[in-house]
């Protein structure tokens, strides 16, 4: 039987991550005001990836999980990204 250890994270860390998420949200709004052509979707997806990474790492405590669990999450997200990418190619060549 394995013991579960609670990971105590300081409020300061959560506040810093929250401020980072607010800054990235502001950056998303600011970038949306400009026409970057085909890069609009890639910039928006990049910023969304950073924000989701912060949420997963700190608020969902993935930073403190075992390497195997982190690897399995990364593999699932990579497969999801492949399927989304294939969907983009399908729409592009219709």
SEKOL-241299 format. One record per residue (C-alpha): residue number from 1; residue in three letters; x, y, z. Coordinates in steps of 0.05 Angstrom, whole numbers, plus 32768, in hexadecimal, padded with zeros to 4 digits. Example, Ala and Ser with C-alpha at 12.3 -4.5 7.8 and 13.67 -1.06 7.14 Angstrom:
<sites>
<site><nr>1</nr><rest>ala</rest><u>80F6</u><v>7FA6</v><w>809C</w></site>
<site><nr>2</nr><rest>ser</rest><u>8111</u><v>7FEB</v><w>808F</w></site>
</sites>
This chain:
<sites>
<site><nr>1</nr><rest>unk</rest><u>8000</u><v>8000</v><w>8000</w></site>
<site><nr>2</nr><rest>unk</rest><u>801D</u><v>8043</v><w>7FED</w></site>
<site><nr>3</nr><rest>unk</rest><u>8019</u><v>8081</v><w>8018</w></site>
<site><nr>4</nr><rest>unk</rest><u>7FFF</u><v>80C1</v><w>7FFB</w></site>
<site><nr>5</nr><rest>unk</rest><u>8024</u><v>80FF</v><w>800D</w></site>
<site><nr>6</nr><rest>unk</rest><u>8002</u><v>8142</v><w>800A</w></site>
<site><nr>7</nr><rest>unk</rest><u>8029</u><v>8177</v><w>7FE6</w></site>
<site><nr>8</nr><rest>unk</rest><u>8025</u><v>81B9</v><w>8009</w></site>
<site><nr>9</nr><rest>unk</rest><u>802C</u><v>81F1</v><w>7FD8</w></site>
<site><nr>10</nr><rest>unk</rest><u>8033</u><v>8238</v><w>7FF2</w></site>
<site><nr>11</nr><rest>unk</rest><u>7FFE</u><v>826B</v><w>7FE1</w></site>
<site><nr>12</nr><rest>unk</rest><u>8035</u><v>8296</v><w>7FC4</w></site>
<site><nr>13</nr><rest>unk</rest><u>8041</u><v>8261</v><w>7F8E</w></site>
<site><nr>14</nr><rest>unk</rest><u>7FF8</u><v>825F</v><w>7F7D</w></site>
<site><nr>15</nr><rest>unk</rest><u>7FF4</u><v>82AB</v><w>7F7A</w></site>
<site><nr>16</nr><rest>unk</rest><u>8030</u><v>82AE</v><w>7F4B</w></site>
<site><nr>17</nr><rest>unk</rest><u>8013</u><v>8279</v><w>7F1D</w></site>
<site><nr>18</nr><rest>unk</rest><u>7FD0</u><v>829D</v><w>7F1E</w></site>
<site><nr>19</nr><rest>unk</rest><u>7FF1</u><v>82DF</v><w>7F0C</w></site>
<site><nr>20</nr><rest>unk</rest><u>8015</u><v>82BB</v><w>7ED4</w></site>
<site><nr>21</nr><rest>unk</rest><u>7FD3</u><v>82A0</v><w>7EBA</w></site>
<site><nr>22</nr><rest>unk</rest><u>7FB5</u><v>82E6</v><w>7EBC</w></site>
<site><nr>23</nr><rest>unk</rest><u>7FF0</u><v>8301</v><w>7E95</w></site>
<site><nr>24</nr><rest>unk</rest><u>7FEA</u><v>82CA</v><w>7E61</w></site>
<site><nr>25</nr><rest>unk</rest><u>7F9F</u><v>82D7</v><w>7E5B</w></site>
<site><nr>26</nr><rest>unk</rest><u>7FAE</u><v>8321</v><w>7E50</w></site>
<site><nr>27</nr><rest>unk</rest><u>7FE1</u><v>830D</v><w>7E1B</w></site>
<site><nr>28</nr><rest>unk</rest><u>7FAC</u><v>82E2</v><w>7DF9</w></site>
<site><nr>29</nr><rest>unk</rest><u>7F7D</u><v>831D</v><w>7DF6</w></site>
<site><nr>30</nr><rest>unk</rest><u>7FB4</u><v>834B</v><w>7DDE</w></site>
<site><nr>31</nr><rest>unk</rest><u>7FCA</u><v>831C</v><w>7DA7</w></site>
<site><nr>32</nr><rest>unk</rest><u>7F82</u><v>8312</v><w>7D90</w></site>
<site><nr>33</nr><rest>unk</rest><u>7F80</u><v>835C</v><w>7D7D</w></site>
<site><nr>34</nr><rest>unk</rest><u>7FB4</u><v>8352</v><w>7D46</w></site>
<site><nr>35</nr><rest>unk</rest><u>7FAC</u><v>832D</v><w>7D04</w></site>
<site><nr>36</nr><rest>unk</rest><u>7FE6</u><v>82FD</v><w>7D01</w></site>
<site><nr>37</nr><rest>unk</rest><u>7FCA</u><v>82D5</v><w>7CC7</w></site>
<site><nr>38</nr><rest>unk</rest><u>7FD4</u><v>828B</v><w>7CCD</w></site>
<site><nr>39</nr><rest>unk</rest><u>7FFC</u><v>8295</v><w>7D0D</w></site>
<site><nr>40</nr><rest>unk</rest><u>7FBF</u><v>82AA</v><w>7D35</w></site>
<site><nr>41</nr><rest>unk</rest><u>7FAC</u><v>8262</v><w>7D46</w></site>
<site><nr>42</nr><rest>unk</rest><u>7FF3</u><v>824E</v><w>7D56</w></site>
<site><nr>43</nr><rest>unk</rest><u>7FFF</u><v>8288</v><w>7D85</w></site>
<site><nr>44</nr><rest>unk</rest><u>7FBC</u><v>827C</v><w>7DA8</w></site>
<site><nr>45</nr><rest>unk</rest><u>7FCB</u><v>8231</v><w>7DAF</w></site>
<site><nr>46</nr><rest>unk</rest><u>8011</u><v>8240</v><w>7DCA</w></site>
<site><nr>47</nr><rest>unk</rest><u>7FF7</u><v>826F</v><w>7DFF</w></site>
<site><nr>48</nr><rest>unk</rest><u>7FBF</u><v>823D</v><w>7E11</w></site>
<site><nr>49</nr><rest>unk</rest><u>7FF4</u><v>8206</v><w>7E17</w></site>
<site><nr>50</nr><rest>unk</rest><u>801C</u><v>8230</v><w>7E48</w></site>
<site><nr>51</nr><rest>unk</rest><u>7FDF</u><v>823F</v><w>7E71</w></site>
<site><nr>52</nr><rest>unk</rest><u>7FC8</u><v>81F7</v><w>7E74</w></site>
<site><nr>53</nr><rest>unk</rest><u>800F</u><v>81E2</v><w>7E86</w></site>
<site><nr>54</nr><rest>unk</rest><u>800E</u><v>8211</v><w>7EC2</w></site>
<site><nr>55</nr><rest>unk</rest><u>7FCA</u><v>81F8</v><w>7ED8</w></site>
<site><nr>56</nr><rest>unk</rest><u>7FDE</u><v>81AF</v><w>7ED2</w></site>
<site><nr>57</nr><rest>unk</rest><u>8022</u><v>81B8</v><w>7EF4</w></site>
<site><nr>58</nr><rest>unk</rest><u>800D</u><v>81E1</v><w>7F2F</w></site>
<site><nr>59</nr><rest>unk</rest><u>7FC2</u><v>81E0</v><w>7F3B</w></site>
<site><nr>60</nr><rest>unk</rest><u>7FBC</u><v>8196</v><w>7F2B</w></site>
<site><nr>61</nr><rest>unk</rest><u>7FFE</u><v>8186</v><w>7F4F</w></site>
<site><nr>62</nr><rest>unk</rest><u>801B</u><v>8160</v><w>7F13</w></site>
<site><nr>63</nr><rest>unk</rest><u>805E</u><v>817E</v><w>7F25</w></site>
<site><nr>64</nr><rest>unk</rest><u>8060</u><v>8150</v><w>7F62</w></site>
<site><nr>65</nr><rest>unk</rest><u>8049</u><v>810F</v><w>7F42</w></site>
<site><nr>66</nr><rest>unk</rest><u>8075</u><v>80D5</v><w>7F2E</w></site>
<site><nr>67</nr><rest>unk</rest><u>809A</u><v>80D5</v><w>7EEB</w></site>
<site><nr>68</nr><rest>unk</rest><u>8070</u><v>809C</v><w>7ED1</w></site>
<site><nr>69</nr><rest>unk</rest><u>8030</u><v>80C1</v><w>7EDD</w></site>
<site><nr>70</nr><rest>unk</rest><u>804D</u><v>8100</v><w>7EBD</w></site>
<site><nr>71</nr><rest>unk</rest><u>8064</u><v>80D8</v><w>7E81</w></site>
<site><nr>72</nr><rest>unk</rest><u>801F</u><v>80B8</v><w>7E78</w></site>
<site><nr>73</nr><rest>unk</rest><u>7FFD</u><v>80FC</v><w>7E7B</w></site>
<site><nr>74</nr><rest>unk</rest><u>802F</u><v>8118</v><w>7E48</w></site>
<site><nr>75</nr><rest>unk</rest><u>8023</u><v>80DC</v><w>7E1A</w></site>
<site><nr>76</nr><rest>unk</rest><u>7FD7</u><v>80E6</v><w>7E1E</w></site>
<site><nr>77</nr><rest>unk</rest><u>7FDE</u><v>8130</v><w>7E0F</w></site>
<site><nr>78</nr><rest>unk</rest><u>800E</u><v>8122</v><w>7DD5</w></site>
<site><nr>79</nr><rest>unk</rest><u>7FDC</u><v>80F1</v><w>7DB7</w></site>
<site><nr>80</nr><rest>unk</rest><u>7FA5</u><v>8125</v><w>7DBF</w></site>
<site><nr>81</nr><rest>unk</rest><u>7FD1</u><v>8159</v><w>7D9C</w></site>
<site><nr>82</nr><rest>unk</rest><u>7FDE</u><v>8129</v><w>7D63</w></site>
<site><nr>83</nr><rest>unk</rest><u>7F93</u><v>811E</v><w>7D5A</w></site>
<site><nr>84</nr><rest>unk</rest><u>7F85</u><v>8169</v><w>7D5B</w></site>
<site><nr>85</nr><rest>unk</rest><u>7FBE</u><v>8174</v><w>7D29</w></site>
<site><nr>86</nr><rest>unk</rest><u>7FA1</u><v>813F</v><w>7CFB</w></site>
<site><nr>87</nr><rest>unk</rest><u>7F5E</u><v>8161</v><w>7D01</w></site>
<site><nr>88</nr><rest>unk</rest><u>7F7D</u><v>81A2</v><w>7CEA</w></site>
<site><nr>89</nr><rest>unk</rest><u>7F9C</u><v>8180</v><w>7CAD</w></site>
<site><nr>90</nr><rest>unk</rest><u>7F58</u><v>8160</v><w>7C9D</w></site>
<site><nr>91</nr><rest>unk</rest><u>7F36</u><v>81A4</v><w>7C9E</w></site>
<site><nr>92</nr><rest>unk</rest><u>7F6F</u><v>81C5</v><w>7C78</w></site>
<site><nr>93</nr><rest>unk</rest><u>7F6C</u><v>8196</v><w>7C3C</w></site>
<site><nr>94</nr><rest>unk</rest><u>7F20</u><v>8192</v><w>7C33</w></site>
</sites>
